[in-house]
Amino acid sequence: MLLLQRINFGRNTVLDLVKIKEKVLPVGRLDMYTSGALILTNDGEFIYKVTHPKYEIEKTYNVTINGNITAEEISKLEQGVKIDDYISGKAKVRILKIDKEKNISRIEITIHEGKNREVRKMCKAIGKKVLALHRSKIEKLDVKNIKLGEWRYLSDKEVELLLKSK
């Protein structure tokens, strides 16, 4: 298992960044405008356990949005918001910074579903545009010590912790 810090805005796929002999697949996805943590593996059962919502593996995002976020907007995100034809799952939300001069807010959103562009759609549902999006953690695994475009192998202990999370 590999933990990768994805290059932001690059045209290469994550598979172009990892030069190993084994064929690996991404566990979940990041759109081309999102940086951050991504696991690659050749274990289909592991992919299922990490991506299926019933296992409730948390994904944490640092989100920069336009405007100053309010307590009411945070509450909406925490309770779930209407997106397309469904209500998003409940999120954990924490304010990292509100910059009134620049009229932006940085928040941390933790979800466990991770549907297509879910965090962006959640923010849009409360009237906020996402200016920057970074997946900082998958469960307890973070990428703070991995440079953009670099990767490392997961330890057996990290894999075991992911699979025993819930």
Backbone as a ProteinNet text record, in pm:
[ID]
protein_1_A
[PRIMARY]
MLLLQRINFGRNTVLDLVKIKEKVLPVGRLDMYTSGALILTNDGEFIYKVTHPKYEIEKTYNVTINGNITAEEISKLEQGVKIDDYISGKAKVRILKIDKEKNISRIEITIHEGKNREVRKMCKAIGKKVLALHRSKIEKLDVKNIKLGEWRYLSDKEVELLLKSK
[TERTIARY]
84.4	0	88.2	46.4	121.9	35.2	95.9	28.1	94.8	16	67.5	19	104.3	65.9	53.2	-68.6	-96	-53	2.6	37.8	-90.6	-94.2	-210.1	-207.3	-317.9	-336.5	-250.4	-181	-99.8	-186	-136	-209.3	-177.1	-66.3	-37	-139.7	-161.8	-245	-156.1	-216.2	-138.1	-53.8	-101.9	-26.9	102.1	108.3	231	339.5	299.8	394.2	466.2	406.1	459.3	525.6	653.3	729.4	762.7	668.4	691.3	646	691.1	661.3	517.6	460.2	323.6	221.7	111	-0.4	-82	-102.6	-181.3	-293.5	-396	-512.3	-535.6	-591.9	-622.6	-741.9	-733.3	-842.3	-922.3	-1032.2	-1107.8	-1048.9	-1079.4	-1034.4	-1021.2	-944.1	-936	-952.3	-1032.8	-1043.9	-915.4	-900.8	-773.5	-744.6	-842.5	-822	-810.3	-793.2	-781.9	-647.6	-577.6	-449.9	-472.3	-369.9	-376.1	-358.8	-406.3	-383.4	-462.3	-391.4	-452.9	-375.4	-446.7	-383.2	-392.1	-283.9	-280.7	-255.5	-321.9	-304.2	-336.7	-299.3	-338.7	-437.5	-491.6	-580.8	-725.5	-805.1	-943.8	-1029.4	-1008.4	-1086	-1054.9	-927.9	-888.3	-957.7	-958.6	-1025.4	-1171.6	-1239.2	-1381.1	-1400.1	-1316.5	-1332.7	-1303.5	-1215.4	-1181.9	-1281.3	-1340	-1427.7	-1576.2	-1619.1	-1763.4	-1810.7	-1919.2	-1967	-2000.2	-2037.5	-2075.3	-1958.8	-1835.5	-1719.2	-1680.8	-1741	-1725	-1579.3	-1496.5	-1358.2	-1361.1	-1305	-1311.7	-1207.5	-1250.9	-1163	-1173.6	-1059.5	-1056.5	-997.6	-1067.7	-1029.9	-1008	-905	-886.6	-943.4	-1039.2	-1114.5	-1103.3	-1064.3	-1066.8	-1188.6	-1275	-1399.4	-1409.5	-1492.8	-1516.5	-1609	-1590.1	-1678.4	-1640.5	-1706.1	-1685.7	-1793.4	-1753.3	-1849.8	-1916.6	-2044.5	-2121.8	-2150.5	-2191.1	-2229.1	-2345.8	-2438.7	-2553	-2508.7	-2413.9	-2363.7	-2288.8	-2212.5	-2142.3	-2243.4	-2346.3	-2450.7	-2516.9	-2542.7	-2601.8	-2510.6	-2380.7	-2285.5	-2281.6	-2286.9	-2280.9	-2405	-2518.4	-2643.9	-2667.9	-2598.8	-2619.8	-2697.9	-2654.8	-2718.2	-2769	-2867.2	-2924.5	-2826.6	-2789.8	-2701.7	-2770.1	-2790.6	-2854.4	-2981.8	-2983.1	-3104	-3086.5	-2992.5	-2971.2	-2927.6	-2931.2	-2881.4	-2743.2	-2645.9	-2510.3	-2510	-2411.5	-2395.4	-2355.1	-2372.3	-2330.1	-2178.7	-2134	-1990.6	-1943.8	-1816.3	-1752.1	-1686.8	-1710.3	-1658.3	-1586	-1468.8	-1391	-1337.1	-1350.6	-1295.9	-1145.5	-1068.2	-923.8	-884.7	-952	-920.5	-1030.2	-1063.7	-1151.2	-1071.5	-1054.7	-981.3	-1081	-1123.5	-1225.4	-1174.8	-1044.6	-989.5	-993.3	-957.2	-955.7	-1092	-1183.4	-1317.3	-1313.3	-1231	-1223.8	-1223.6	-1259.4	-1253.8	-1182.3	-1107.6	-1047.4	-1114.2	-1169	-1235.6	-1183.9	-1204.1	-1172.4	-1304.9	-1325.7	-1447.7	-1408.3	-1470.5	-1446	-1575.6	-1566.1	-1680.9	-1637.6	-1735.2	-1696.3	-1751.2	-1835	-1886.8	-1793.8	-1768.6	-1678.4	-1735.1	-1861.7	-1920.5	-1852.3	-1876.7	-1812.9	-1829.7	-1717.2	-1712.8	-1801.4	-1817.3	-1909.8	-1877.8	-1752	-1717.1	-1746.4	-1712.6	-1741.7	-1892.8	-1969.6	-2115.4	-2175.3	-2119	-2167.2	-2147.4	-2030.7	-2003	-2093.9	-2114.7	-2205.5	-2346.6	-2388.3	-2522.6	-2543.4	-2435.5	-2448.7	-2407.4	-2393.2	-2364	-2217.5	-2128.7	-1985.5	-1914.8	-1825.3	-1744.2	-1612.5	-1572	-1444	-1332.6	-1237.1	-1122.9	-1002.7	-991.4	-882.9	-932.6	-891.4	-936	-818.8	-794.4	-682.1	-728.5	-716.5	-749.2	-626.1	-636.7	-522.7	-507.8	-619.7	-612.8	-711.4	-672.6	-763.6	-756.8	-868.4	-872	-761.3	-664.5	-556.7	-431	-431.6	-314.4	-313.6	-203.9	-196.4	-75.8	-74.2	33.6	118.8	114.6	186.2	338.2	393.6	538	576.7	483.9	512.4	498.4	601.9	596.9	502.8	447.6	360.6	431	359	412.9	496.9	522.8	599.9	507.5	562.2	482.3	570.1	503.1	573.8	486.9	549.2	474	405.5	286.5	220.9	283.3	291.6	340.4	227.6	264.2	162.5	69.2	124.5	44.3	-58.3	-18.3	-110.1	-223.7	-190.1	-292.7	-390.4	-336.1	-419.6	-510.5	-459.2	-540.7	-653.1	-624.3	-728.5	-839.7	-802.9	-901.9	-980.3	-925	-992.4	-1058.8	-1060.7	-1110.4	-1249.5	-1339.9	-1479.2	-1526
-118.4	0	123.6	222	345.1	462.3	559.2	684.5	792.1	863.2	959.1	1098.9	1196.8	1337.6	1382.7	1396.3	1421	1560.2	1571.1	1701	1777.4	1899.4	1984.5	2042.9	2032.1	2092.6	2031.3	1920.9	1858.4	1778	1757	1680.1	1531.7	1495.1	1353.8	1289.3	1160.9	1089.4	1047.1	1008.9	964.7	843.1	761.7	641.6	675.4	794	838.2	878.6	907.1	953	839.1	722.1	609.5	511.7	496.4	406.4	278.3	184.1	53.9	-53.7	-177	-286	-334.5	-330.2	-379.2	-284.1	-340.5	-258.5	-219.5	-90.7	-42.4	46.9	58.5	141.2	239.8	356.9	452.6	406	433.7	405.4	535	544.4	668.6	756.7	886.2	976.7	1118.6	1196.9	1341.3	1404.6	1509.6	1574.7	1652.6	1700.7	1762.7	1893.4	1950.6	2074.6	2051.3	1926.8	1893	1825.9	1873	1812.7	1722.3	1644.8	1573.9	1424.7	1362.8	1221.5	1131.2	1031.7	929.4	800.8	691.9	562.1	485.3	416.2	327.8	186	87.9	-51	-146.4	-270.4	-376.9	-472.4	-432.3	-516	-466.9	-538.2	-498.3	-495.7	-590.2	-592.6	-469.7	-428.8	-309.3	-186.2	-176.1	-62.9	-56.5	-170.7	-175.9	-128.7	-178	-142.9	3.2	63.5	204.2	298.5	255.1	345.6	328.4	212.1	191.9	268	345.6	427.9	349.5	223.5	148.2	130.7	142	129.1	261	370.6	502.8	545.3	521.3	569	719.6	795.7	941	997.4	1096	1174.1	1319.3	1380.6	1516.8	1610.3	1721.3	1818.9	1955.1	2024.5	2164.9	2241.8	2329.5	2396.1	2547.2	2615.7	2761.7	2802.3	2881	2922.7	3074.5	3125.3	3269.4	3307.2	3425.7	3476.9	3431.3	3492.6	3459	3359.8	3239.5	3135.8	3169	3138.6	3169.2	3040.9	3058.3	2945.1	2868.8	2941.6	2877.9	2790.5	2840.3	2762.2	2638.1	2651.8	2535.7	2432.6	2477.8	2387.4	2311.4	2380.1	2313.8	2202.4	2231.1	2130.2	2011.3	2041.6	1934.8	1846.2	1902.4	1825.7	1755.6	1799.2	1745.9	1845.3	1864.5	1961.1	1891.2	1954.7	1897.6	1917.3	1806	1806.5	1723.9	1783.7	1711.1	1643.5	1511.4	1438.4	1365.8	1409.6	1345.1	1448	1404.2	1486	1432.1	1519.9	1475	1416.6	1333.5	1281.5	1393.3	1368.2	1467.2	1481.8	1603.2	1633.2	1687	1668.4	1737.5	1860.6	1976.2	2100.5	2178.7	2229.3	2309.7	2430.6	2548	2670	2672.1	2688.6	2702.5	2849.7	2931.7	3074.6	3147.7	3265.3	3356	3483.8	3520.4	3641.3	3742.1	3832.2	3929.7	4026.6	4060	4151.6	4090.6	3962	3894.6	3833.7	3835.9	3780.1	3631.7	3556	3411.2	3341.5	3215.5	3132.4	3002.8	2951.2	2818	2730	2620.1	2527.7	2387.2	2303.8	2161.5	2086.9	2004.7	1924.8	1777.9	1701.3	1556.9	1485.5	1399.5	1321.3	1175.1	1086.2	947	888.2	962.1	908.1	937.2	1061.8	1097.9	1076.7	1109.8	1101.3	1202.6	1189.7	1273.3	1422.7	1490.5	1635.8	1677.3	1586.8	1609.9	1735	1754.4	1871.3	2000.6	2004.4	2124	2150	2043.3	2057	2096.3	2045.8	2084.3	2234.3	2283.2	2425.9	2509.7	2464.6	2536.1	2541.4	2434.4	2428.7	2533.5	2581	2687.8	2823.4	2827.2	2953.9	2993.6	2897.4	2927.5	2859.6	2932.6	2877.4	2827.8	2707.8	2653.5	2716.3	2776.8	2839.1	2745.6	2660.7	2562.1	2444.7	2323.7	2202.4	2105.7	2057.9	1967.9	1857.5	1730.8	1620.5	1596.4	1634.2	1627.2	1491.3	1417.2	1288.2	1188.2	1063.6	951.4	876.1	881	830	899.7	830.2	893.6	917.9	873.8	892.2	1032.8	1105.7	1240	1249.5	1354.2	1373.8	1496.6	1541.2	1664.7	1652.3	1531.9	1514.9	1458.5	1463.4	1416	1536.1	1563.1	1674.4	1640.4	1745.7	1724.9	1640.4	1539.5	1451.7	1337.5	1333.9	1225.1	1123.5	1006.8	900.3	816.1	734.2	639.7	516.5	408.7	287.3	301.9	247	238.5	124.3	140.8	31.5	-69.5	-190.7	-293	-244.4	-173.7	-121.9	-19.5	68.6	167.9	101.5	-0.9	-74.3	-139.7	-201.5	-268.6	-168.9	-52.2	50	97.9	115.1	156.3	52.5	-73.4	-180	-203.9	-163.2	-181.9	-53.7	49.9	181	176.7	106.6	106.8	-35.6
0	0	0	-74.5	-86.9	-44.3	20	50.8	-33	-109.8	-206.2	-173.2	-192.6	-185.4	-330.2	-378.6	-519.4	-562.1	-679.9	-736.6	-766.1	-727.5	-748.2	-889.5	-961.7	-1093.2	-1203	-1175.7	-1278.5	-1374.5	-1493.7	-1593.1	-1584.3	-1521.3	-1505.4	-1413.8	-1432.2	-1336.3	-1220.4	-1111.3	-996.2	-1031.5	-1121.4	-1159.1	-1233.3	-1295.5	-1362.5	-1261.6	-1140.4	-1038.6	-967.8	-968.3	-891.6	-987.3	-972.2	-1059.4	-981.4	-983.4	-921.4	-1019.9	-997.1	-1089.8	-1080.1	-959.8	-940.2	-1002.5	-1048.5	-1094.8	-970.9	-951.8	-838.3	-889.5	-808.2	-839.9	-727.1	-758.8	-652.2	-568.6	-440.3	-347	-335.8	-409	-416.4	-524.4	-516.3	-621.5	-565.8	-640.1	-619.4	-756.7	-765.1	-895.2	-923.5	-1046	-1084.6	-1011.1	-943.6	-869.7	-719.4	-678.6	-537.3	-512.6	-411.4	-374.7	-253.6	-220.3	-94.9	-98.5	8.8	37.1	-56.2	-107.2	-189.8	-167.2	-144.8	-126.2	-257.5	-291.1	-407.2	-357.5	-419	-376.9	-490.6	-472.1	-564.9	-497.5	-383.8	-302.9	-316.3	-396	-420.5	-295.5	-205	-80	5.2	6.6	80.5	21.2	-112.6	-178.8	-135.3	-135.5	-97	47.2	137.3	279.3	308.2	231.9	256.5	188.2	76.5	2.2	30.4	74.5	95	218.8	204.8	316.4	443.8	431.8	552.1	650	601.1	689.3	755.2	710.8	771.2	791.2	690.5	694.4	669.9	762.4	753.1	657.5	580.2	493.9	539.8	566.5	618.6	514.3	493.1	391.2	454.3	409	440.9	321.9	350.6	245.6	263.3	157.1	156.1	74.4	135.9	70.8	68.7	-23.5	-27	87.9	139.3	243.9	383.4	479.7	620.2	661	694.6	729.8	862.2	870.6	991.4	1070.1	1192.4	1276.3	1214	1152.9	1087.7	969.8	892.3	778.3	824.5	931	986.7	1034.3	1102.3	1150.6	1035.1	925.7	809	757.7	745	699	795.3	924.5	1024.5	1021.7	985.4	982.8	849.4	745.2	610.7	527.4	403.7	314.4	188.7	123.6	1	-113.9	-175.8	-292.8	-400.5	-515.3	-625.7	-575.1	-573	-531.5	-397.7	-315.5	-185.4	-81.2	43.3	154.7	190.8	197.7	232.7	373.4	399.3	534.1	628.4	755.5	854.9	849.8	864	858	992.4	1018.2	1129.9	1068	1127.1	1070.5	1179.1	1143.2	1236.6	1161.5	1220.1	1159.5	1185.1	1077.8	1090.4	1093.8	1010.3	1004.3	929.2	977.7	903.8	880	754.1	718.3	663.3	750.8	712.3	605.8	608.4	508.6	368.4	357.3	226.7	192.6	290.6	272.9	235.5	311.4	292.5	428.2	424.7	544.6	510.5	608.1	595.6	698.8	652.5	742.5	717.9	816.7	804.1	802.9	700.9	689.3	688.3	774.8	778.7	743.8	641.8	595.7	584	566	544.4	415	344	218.9	101.9	74	-34	-172.9	-191.4	-325	-417.1	-545.9	-645.2	-614.2	-592.2	-566.2	-447.2	-351.3	-240.8	-158.9	-122.8	-40.7	-117.2	-243	-324.3	-329.4	-349.8	-358.1	-223.1	-114.2	18.5	40.2	2.8	20	-69.8	-191.2	-282.5	-224.1	-155.6	-97.5	11.3	73	173.8	115.3	-16.8	-83.5	-84.4	-65.9	-63	-179.3	-242.9	-352.1	-293.5	-333.5	-288.9	-372.7	-304.9	-371	-372.4	-271.2	-262.8	-179.9	-220.9	-152.3	-142.3	-21.2	6.4	101.2	57.7	149.2	235.5	361.4	452.1	519.8	531.2	601.7	543.8	550.4	531.8	663.8	738.1	875.7	953.1	1008.7	1086.6	1002.9	876.8	790.5	733.9	755.6	697.8	604.7	526.9	430	461.1	585.2	618	602	608.6	592.9	455.9	360.9	225.3	131.2	53.1	-41.2	-156.1	-220.9	-336.3	-441.5	-489.8	-592	-539.1	-409.1	-350.2	-285.7	-254.1	-194.8	-103	-23.2	63.5	79.5	120.9	150.3	286	298.6	428.8	506.4	636.3	720.7	740.2	777.3	806.9	917.1	1014.7	1125.5	1075.8	984.2	928.8	851.6	773.5	698.5	795.6	897.3	998.4	1068.9	1103.8	1170.4	1079.8	950.7	856	850.4	843	829.4	957.6	1071.5	1200.6	1250.1	1167.3	1210.4	1268.2	1201.7	1248.4	1270.5
[MASK]
++++++++++++++++++++++++++++++++++++++++++++++++++++++++++++++++++++++++++++++++++++++++++++++++++++++++++++++++++++++++++++++++++++++++++++++++++++++++++++++++++++++

